[in-house]
Amino acid sequence: MKLKTKIYSIKHKLNISLRRFLNRSGIRKKKIFAVGFNKSGTTSLHALFRSLGFLSYHGVEWRACDNLELLRTYDCFSDDIPQDLAKLDNLFPGSKFILQVRDLDSWVYSRLAHIEREKKHNMPGGPEWDLTEYAIRSWIKKRNLHHLFVLSYFSKRPADLLVVNFIRDEGAAIKVCNFLGKHGNCKKPLKNPNPNKNLPQKYVEMLQSAIAELGIPESEIKYDIYCPSLIDSESNINFPVDSGML
């Protein structure tokens, strides 16, 4: 048994080394970019990518889209949104993009909890990364703009984009696997299974106040793609407001 485990470990390391070589040499150019916001199942996506044998990077350094050595080394990238999606698309033609989404209220609560944990360790923040209604309003507006931009960008290339709610959708892992051509029994990793357990009342009140200020009806806080009330009445937006409608 120990010999089999050792042989598997050696093969795995050789496979990783070969993948890195092919990536860095430019032979393997196609990538997988998770271009949704953090706190939307990126940790689970990262775990799924790795289970499928991909070299997956989960962190902040790829977001600027200018670290070519990093971008060439790995197959998959996740943890918040890229600064220049079009640049990634042009640098790595034929790549696949995943817009991971999450119900608005659940996403806001998860971000607040994350920031509160960081503050206990004196982690740096900023006006848009804080426990304030201003921060929440900025997240919601940025989310709307980014999600609509991604949907518009790939509107004529639907085969290159998957929109998936990794938190809510029990079949999310299978959808990701099929999208990537990895057919089979793909199991959803159980990462951060219940981040909104014991939800503080102050989070609920802050979100309620923020959406009231933005003029968003409470019925829209369960939408995971965008809030239609934030769209200009003259804009011709035909995208579904929730991934369940896709």
C-alpha positions, 0 to 999 in steps of 0.5 A: 500500500505504501509503495502504491502511495509513493508511486502515485505521489511521484507520478503526481509530482511529475505531472505537475512539473510537466504541466508547469513546463508546458504552461511556461513554454507557451505550449499550453495557452488555454486557461480557466479564469473565475471572474466573479467576486470573492466570497462567492465560492472561490475556495470551493472552485479552487478545490474542485480545480485541483481535484481535476488535476489543474494547477490552480492559483487562489490569491490576489496576485493575478488580478492586476493581469500583468504578472505574465510569469504567474499567469503562464504558470497556472491553469486556473485562477480565482479569488475576486475579479480581474482588473482587465478581463479583455486583456486576459482574453487576448493573452490566452485565446480559447480560455474558459471563463466562470462567473461565480455568483451568489445571492446578494444578501448572503454575499454581503453577509459573508463579506462583512463576516470576513472583514470583521475577522480580519479586523480582529487581526488588525488587517488593513482595509479601506473605505470600501472594505469596511463594516459600513453601509457605504462599503455595502452600497459600493459592493452592490453597485460594483457587483451590478456593473461587473456582472453585466459587463461580463455577460455583455462581453460574452453575449456573442460567445456563450460557449466561453462563459459559465454562470454558476452559483456554487453556494446554492446550486447542488449541481454546480460542480457537475456544471463546472466539470461539463463546461471544462470537458471533464465529464464524470462524477464531479463532487462539490467540495464542502468548503465554508459550508455555512458561512452565515450561521448565527448571523448578527442582527447588525448585518441584516440592519446594515444591508436593509439600510443600504438597499433602502438608500439605493432604492432596491426592493427587498425582493431583489436581495435574493438575486445572484446576478444583478438588481434590475432596480439599479439599471437605468430605465432607458437601458436595454438589458435582457439578461436574467437577474438570477442564475436559476433563470438561465 
